[in-house]
Amino acid sequence: MANPKNLSYPRVAVIGAGMAGLSCARHLNEHGFQTTIFEKSRGLGGRLATRRTDDGFAFDHGAQFLTARSNLFEKVVDEAIGKRSADYWRPIILNQGSISSDNWVVGKPAMNALVKPFANELDIRFLAEVTSIKQNNGKYYIQTQNNDIKECFDIIICTVPAPQARLLFAFNDEIINALEKVSIAPCWALMLTFKSSFNANFDVWRPESHDLAWISRNNSKPARNSSKDCWVVHAGPQWSEHYLELDRNKIAKMMIEMLPNVLGVAIPEIDYASAHRWRYALTTVPLGKPYLSSDDGTLFIGGDWCLGGRVEYAFESGHAIAEALIRCRKA
């Protein structure tokens, strides 16, 4: 049984409501810790994201699916499937020989449905981007973009991408030096629908040696709106890096122009198109361990990038941070 929350427990701030932050906060909450989550966006999930249009269509424009390898995460996934917030996705894959979808899992009806159960009973502040962290007399003071009042915490857990974490922890040289070794590549994502039917013979295609790295029919996933095909296209990391700072409308146009050459067929007239920039999407050089921490055990930094960029790694990182604090508490 979890310990009751009381004032003898340290006050913990968790920055980020993606898989890492939520798995960490939930585990701590179950063991009596007081946690407050600061999330800069309007919703949960981080890159487990879905873009919805006014016409009722949806695009999972971030992480496309997840897999479970560890027993712990497999239990989480099985529980989500049992509660119908997730299901297996078995699309028609064009280059089936190079990839298999036997164990691909997606949120249902959207990717962030996977993490919504984690948020139950948690104190989450949405639209609360943390802009600074100051240390004074053993306490940490957090300031957000929309709040002039600095809130005080005993422990900070940061689950944002490593380059963003570097900006927040400039006061800790050891952490900064470790974070500088991590490398994360960007990704431009294109979301589009066509005015007429596009009779593609696949749901997923990972083009080989091309500037486009992923093409998928989003509504081939379980519990999606099937009245119109919604396509998601991801550019490769090198192409995304090269055009990182271009206007998103220009990016959408450029990616659309590449599609016929990649597919080898003409595409129908575009009905809807929008591009989204994931500045930190693909971990190319991971940290090599589940998390970073300060010598005194009051600062923790984690995320999928610690181990390699999979959704499961984000879960493992957050869970490992929580376990470290729980062990410290019991010692």
N, C-alpha and C positions, 0 to 999 in steps of 0.2 A: 504494500500500500504506500502511495506517495505521502511524503511528509506534508503537513499543512503549511500554507504560506504564513510567514510571520516576519516581523521586523529584524529578526536575528540573521536572516538570509541576506546576502549582498544584493544590491539592486543592479540588474544587468540590462544593458542596452544592446540590442541586436540590430545591426544596420543591414537592411536588405531582406525582402520577403520572397526570395526565390526558394528553391529546394533546400539549399544549404542553411539559410537563415531559419526557415520554418521547421526543418527537422531538428535543428539545434534547440530552438525555443520550445518546441513541443516536449522534447525529452527533458529539458530543464524544468519546465512547468510541471511535469509529472513527478518531479522530485522536490517540489516545494520552492523553487527559485522564483523570484519576481523578475519577469522579463518585459521589456517594452521594445517593440519592433518599429523601426523607422524605415518607411518605404517611400521612395521618391515618386513612384507612379500611382495610378488610380487603383491598381489591382495586384493580385498575387501572381507568383510564378516566375518572374524574371523572364528568361528566354523560353519558358514554357508558355508562350504567348499566342494569342489569337486576335486578329484584326477583324472587326465586324463592320459591314457597310450599312448604309441607311436602307438598302433594299433587302436586308436580312441575310446576306451572304457572309461567309466567314472563311478566313485564311489562317492556318497555323503557320505563321511566317518565321518563327524561331526554330526551336528544337522540333524535329519532325516525328520522332518516336524515341522510345527508350527501351533498354534491355536490362535484365537482372542476372547477375552472375553470382553474387554473394547470397548466402542463405538469409541474411538479415534483410537485404533489399528485396529479395524474392518474396519474403513474407509480406512486406509492404505492398508490393505489386499485386500479390494474390488477394490481399485484403481489399485493395481498390477494385479489382475485378469482381470480387464477391459482392461489393456494395454498388456495382454498376457505375462506378465513376471512371472506369477504365475498361479497355477491351483489347484483344489482339487485332492487329491490322495486317492483313495478308494481301497486299496489292499484286497486280500483274506487273512484274519487273521486266523491263526490256532486255537488260543484260543480266539475266538470271544467273548465269554461270559465275559471275564475280561477287554476287551478294545474295543472301537469303533472308527472307522476312519471317521465318518460322517463329521467332520469339520477339517480334516487334510489338510493343505495347504503346497505346495512345490514350490520352484522357478522353472522357466521353461526357458531354458533347463537345468539349474543347480541351486543349492540352492542360490548362491550369486546373481542370477538375481533379487532376492527380494530387494536387497539394492543398486543395480547399479543406479537406478534412483535418489537415494538420493545424489549421488556423483556429479551430474551435477553442474558445475560452482564452485566446491570446489577446493581449493588448497591442493592437497594430495601429500605427499612425500613418495613414495614406497621404500622399502629396506632401511628404515631409522629407525633403532631401537634406541630408546632413552636409553642412558646408564647412564646419570646423569642429575640432576636438581639442580642448585645452586641458592640461593637467595642473592641479594645484592641491598641495597638502594631501596627497594620496587619493584624491578624487578626480574624476573626469567630467568635464563640462561640455555638453553637446549643444551646438547651435544649428538650427535648421533654417532653410531659405525663407520660410514664411513665419518665423518666430524669433523675436528679438531676445526672448528670455532663454538663458542657457540652463539646461536641465542637468542635474548632478547624478552620477552613477559611480558604482564601485568597480564594475567590470565592463569592458567594451568588447563586443564580438562583431567583427566586420566581415561581411560575406560578399562584398562588391568585387569586381575584377581587380587584379593586382595593380594595374596602372592607376586606377582611381583610389585604391587604398594608399598608394604612395603619397598622394596629395594630402590625405587626412592624417597620416602618421609621420609627418615631417620632423616631429620632435623626438623620434626614436631612430637613431642611426642604424642600430642593429637590424631592425625590421626593414628599414628602407633598403639596406644593402642586400638583404635576402630577396626582397620583392623585385629588385632590378634584374635578377637572373631569370625571371619568368617572362615568357614571350607569348602574346595572344594576338592572333591575326583577326582582321575584320571580315565582315560578310555583308554584301548588299543583297537584299531580298526583294524580289518582284512578285506582286500579287496581281493576277489578271483574270478577266473573264472575256469570252468572245460573244459577238452578236449572233453568230450561228454556230451550229454544232461542229466541233472539231473531233473527227473520228480517229483519234490516236489509238494505237493498238497496245497501249501500256498505261499504267497508273504511276509508275516510278521509273525514272531513268537517271543514272549517274553517268553523264558523258565522260569519256576518258580523254585526258590530255586536251582539255578545252577550257575556255574562260568561264563557261557555265558548268557548275559542279553538281547541280541537283535540279531535276524537273519532276514535279508530282501533281497528280490530280487530287486535290485536298479532299473532295467529297467522296473519294473512294474509301475514306476512313469511316469507321462505325459511327452512327448517330449524327452524321452531317446532313445538311440540306442538300438533297440530290436533284432539285429542280433545275439547277444550272451548274455546269462544270466550273469549279474554281481552281485555278492553277497557281502553284507556288514555285518560283525559280530562284535558286541561290547562285550567285556568282562565286567563282573560285577566290581563294585568299589573295593571290597575287594581283588579279584584276581588281578586286575590291580595294586593296591597298593603293594601287595606282590611281584609282579614281575616287578615293575616300572622301575628298572634300567637295566633290561636284554636287550641284543642286539635284535633289531627288527626282525631279521631273525629267532632267536631262538623263539621269541614270536609267530611269524607266524606259525612255525612248531608245537608248543604246542597247539595253538588254533585249528589248522587243526585236530590234533589228538583227540581233544575233540568232534568235530562235530558229528562223527558217534554215539557216546554214547548219545548225546543230541537228535539227530534226530531219533535214533532207526533204522537207515538204513545205509548201506555202501554209501560212496560218490564216484563219479567218480574220475579219475586221474586229478590232478591239472594242469591247464594250466598257470595260473598267480596267484601269491600270494604276498601280501605286507602288512606289519603292520605299523601303525602310532600311536604314543603315544600322547594322549591328557593329558598333565600333570594336567590341571585344567579343568575338564569337568562337574562334577555334584556337585552343591551346596548342602551341607548337613546341614550347619548352616549359614543362610543368615544374612546380616547386620540388616534387619528389617525395613529399610526405603529406599527411592529411591536413596539417595546419601549421601556422606560425604562432608563437606566443612569446610574450615578454618574460624576462627572468623572474619577475615577481608574480606571474600568473594572473595579471589583471587585464592584459591585452591579448586578444586572439584574432587571427585573421585566417579565413578559410574560404573555400569555394571549389567548384569543379576543377578549376585551373591548378589546384594543388597536386592532383594526381593524373590529370590528363584530359579533361574536357567532356566526360560523359555525365549524364544526369545522375547516374548511380554514384559517381565520384562526389558530386555535390552533396548528396544525401550522406555519404560516408564521412565527408569532411565535417559537416554540421554535427552529426552524431558523435564523432570522435571528440570534438570540442566540448560538447555537453558531458561526455563521459569523463573527460579530464577534470572538469569543474566538480562533478559529482564525487569523484574519487578524492579530490582535495577537501571537499566538505566532510567526507566520512573520516578522513585521516585524523 
